[in-house]
Amino acid sequence: MAKEKLNWEDEQVRHTYRHTASHIMAQAIQHLWPDTKFAIGPAIDNGFYYDMECEHKFSEEDFLKIQKEMKKIVQQNLPLVRSEVSREEALQFFKERNQDYKVELIEDLPEDAVITMYTQGDFTDLCAGPHMESTGQIKAFKLMSVAGAYWRGDSDRQMLQRIYATAFPTQEELDAYVEKLEEAKKRDHRKIGKEMDLFMLTEEGPGFPFFLPKGMIIRNELEAFWRAEHKKRGYEEIKTPLILNEHLWRTSGHWDHYKDNMYFTKIDGEDYAIKPMNCPGSMLVYKRKMWSYRDFPIRCGELGQVHRHELSGALHGLMRVRTFTQDDAHIFMLPEQVNDEIKGVAKFCDDVYKMFGFEYHVELSTRPEDSMGTDEEWEMAEGALRNAIEEMGVPFVINEGDGAFYGPKLDFHLTDCLGRTWQCGTIQLDFQLPERFELEYTGADGAKHRPIMIHRVVFGSIERFIGILTEHFAGAFPMWLAPVQVKILPIAERHHEYAEKLEKALTDAGLRVENDLRSEKIGYKIREAQIHKIPYMLVVGDKEMEEGNLSVRSRKDGDLGAMTLESFIEKAQREVAEKARD
């Protein structure tokens, strides 16, 4: 790659730069621990890693030493020289150096494979490239962590050591990235969830989160919001069973295509499955009677709990669990209604995400090679999806051929305050399940027809969305979601009675209130309330009692001074009703 200014927005440029950095790290490790056996060292999102077998057990204490050696290699400005070699030459080269993992990689290559190696100074690696022209082009790097990794992901193979690192064109960009990571650690929903007593994870139920009283407040408020917004848009709520028999899952295709991710049980000697998805149940709801074309569109929403088997290593707080609640909806419609329904769902997603302060981007995945349905249906469906987001002025990326076999889809990727993206909303057009379940309606012509259906979620899962919100707001939830909205802080015991009267009045007004009656100094109480991100603190002392008012402190605006009880209640209720953000 030429030495001109890097186009860091280009994914291939970032990949090339960081892949070169991985070779520099491997060379440095070879200098320091010459007996190291190297496996693979790819570039990944936001960085790179290298897997190695080494008698020395790497720790973060080694990172400065490795980085110092890497800087020497960078200063030498070594050219990266590409060479094509025969299979025999490659095998001989790495066998002589006891690089067993490289030998195995070569032996697994197809007979006609072009084998390339890259050399920089005294270090040569098996690699397809591409790379920067020289080591001197790598300007800023940092080793981040070390972990274990099985060779080729096989738990029966050798456990290797994996060092993660990252690299950027400038030290300023690297520092900004590290700062963002530190901020992400502070915002980790697992840390905040424990500090605020929202949820817990136990060894007795790995991947099965417990929601605690304050966490349930957030969850219930989100679900109430979900119900209200769906009612406004013409959805009816349903609830389908958690366990359904084998026949249903064979009909839906899950038994054949999703079995490894499902949990099973036997009832009366027959096989049943705990549902991993809500859609087959919705099919049965539709089939309970014959519909007319006049009934459409039919919009059914469900807050449905599902269970999916995830490997223990993949579990991550509320972000990756084994049971979660999907805010599913299934819309059954006529062909001529598809465009409007897609627009309606896309606008729904837009409204919700903007209310929480999220920017987002959209991906449109089109017809794959292995697909069902007619050309006309696919053209109509893709056109409807494309028109919806174009008319909304939302930028989108087309993933050619990456749609589901039953229809194209829109995925909504939210961007949080740290610039991280989270895939939440999905809109999928489905031609398969109506066919598999033989769904019908009577058309205007009196004949039987198949409806077209949409699968869609807005939050994605309640649990994951709470995790995202927790990190996005750093625990400082908007007033309407905050588990405790108001904290009353009496200065001394003689103020307790007045504080308790205030508590009752505020509670009667529909606000969530805590009264701190502990014998602690007022400064300590205020600091603690600030740590717990309470939206409003009401300080109560002699002056407040005498004047019959409140001294109000805002999480957002600091000291607001004296207010009457009535004016504060009005202010708080308005903020809740408007679902305002800080």
C-alpha positions, 0 to 999 in steps of 0.5 A, a space after each residue: 500500500 502506497 505511502 500517501 495519506 490513509 483513507 481510514 474510512 475505507 475498511 480495506 485500508 484499516 484491515 491492511 494497516 492492522 494486519 501489518 501491525 499484527 505481523 510487527 507484534 509477532 516479530 517482536 514476540 519472536 525476538 523476546 521469546 524465540 521458541 514461540 509457535 505462531 498460529 494466526 494473526 488476523 485484523 478484526 473490528 477495531 484491532 487485531 490479534 495473534 494466537 500463539 503457543 508459548 511456554 511463557 504465560 503472557 500477562 499485561 505486565 509483558 505488554 510494555 516490553 512487547 510494545 517497546 520491541 515493536 517500536 524498534 521494528 517500526 523505527 527500522 522501517 523494514 519493507 514487507 516483501 511478498 514472495 510466492 513459494 511452492 507447497 514444498 518450499 513453504 512446508 520445508 521453511 516452517 518445518 525447519 523452524 518448528 512452526 507446527 501450526 503454519 505447517 498444518 495450515 499449508 497442508 490443509 490448503 487446496 493443491 492449486 492454492 497460491 502460497 505467499 509469504 511476507 518477510 520483514 527483516 528477520 521475520 517471515 510469516 505465511 500470509 495472503 496479505 495485503 500489507 503496508 509497504 513497510 513497518 515504518 508506516 504503522 504509527 500508533 498501537 497498543 496491546 489491550 488484553 490476553 485470553 485463551 483460544 482453542 486452535 481452530 476453535 476446537 475444544 479438543 485441540 491445543 489451548 493457545 494464548 491470544 493477545 488482542 491489540 489495536 492500531 491507528 494512524 495517529 497517537 491522537 486517534 489511538 488515545 481517543 479510542 482508548 478513552 472511549 473504551 475506558 468510558 465503555 467500561 464505566 458504562 458497562 451495564 453489568 457494573 451499573 446493573 449491580 450498583 443500581 440493583 437492577 438485575 443479577 446473574 447467578 451460577 445457578 442460572 447461567 444466561 437466565 437473568 433475574 430482574 430485581 424490583 428496580 429493574 422491573 420498574 424499567 422493564 414494566 415502563 418499557 412494556 407499558 410504552 410498547 403496549 401504548 404505542 402499538 395500540 395507537 398503531 392498530 395492533 392487537 396483543 396476543 400471547 402464545 404458549 411457551 411449550 408446543 409440540 414437535 409437529 408444530 416445529 417440524 411444520 415451521 422448519 425449526 425442527 430441521 434447521 434450528 434444533 441445535 439452538 432449542 430446548 426440549 421436553 417430553 409430555 405424555 411420552 411425546 416430544 415438545 420444544 420450548 419455543 425459540 421464536 414466537 412466529 409459529 404460535 402466531 400462525 396458529 392464532 391466524 388459523 383459528 378462523 377464516 378471514 376475509 380480504 376486508 379484515 386486512 391488515 391484521 396486526 398481532 403483537 406479542 411480548 413473547 418469552 423465548 429460549 435459545 441455547 447459547 454456548 456459555 462462552 458467548 453469554 454476556 450480561 443482558 446482551 447475550 442470554 438464553 432466555 429473553 422477551 422479543 417484542 414481536 409482531 406479525 402483520 398479515 396483509 394483502 399484496 397491495 397493502 405491503 408498501 404501506 405496512 412497511 412504511 408504517 413499521 419503518 416510521 414506528 421504528 424511527 419514532 421509537 429510536 429518536 425518542 431515546 436519542 438514537 441515530 441509526 442506519 439501515 441495511 436492506 438485504 435482497 434475494 438470495 440464490 436459494 429462495 422461495 416465491 415468484 419474481 413478482 413477489 420479490 420485486 414488490 417486496 424489495 421495492 416496498 422496503 426500498 421505497 419506505 426508507 427512501 421516502 423517509 430520507 434514511 440512508 441505507 446499504 444494500 446487502 445483495 443476496 443476503 436476504 432470508 430465503 423467504 423474503 428480503 429484510 430491513 435491519 436497523 442498527 442503532 448508534 449509541 453515545 459512544 459510537 457503538 452500533 447495535 442491531 435491534 429492529 428488523 422487518 422481514 417479509 415472509 412468503 414461507 410460513 404462510 405456505 407451510 401453515 396453509 394460511 388462507 383468506 377469502 378474496 374479493 373474487 370469492 377464491 382462497 388466497 395466501 396472505 403475505 406476512 411481516 415479521 418485525 421487532 422494534 426493541 429486538 429483545 426487552 433484556 438486550 434493549 435495557 442493557 443498551 439503554 443502561 450503557 447509553 444513559 450510563 444509568 442516568 435513565 430519563 425521568 419516565 424510566 428512572 426506578 427512583 424519580 425523586 429522593 427526599 433528603 431530610 437534614 435531621 430527625 426533626 424533619 422526618 415527619 414533614 419528609 414523610 408527608 411530602 413522600 405521600 403527596 408525591 407518591 399519590 401524584 404517581 411519582 416513584 419516591 424514596 425517603 432517606 431517613 438515615 442519620 447521615 450528613 446531608 452532603 453524604 446523602 446528596 452525593 449518594 443520590 447523585 451516584 445512583 443517578 436520581 433525577 431529583 433530590 428534595 432537601 428538607 430542613 428548618 427553612 423548608 418546613 417553615 415555608 412549606 416548600 422544597 429545596 430542589 436539586 436536579 441531576 441535570 441542572 444542579 440546584 434549582 432553589 425553592 419550589 412549592 410542592 404543587 409546582 414541583 409535582 407539575 414539573 415532574 409529571 410533565 417531564 414524565 408525560 413528555 418522556 423527556 431526556 436530559 
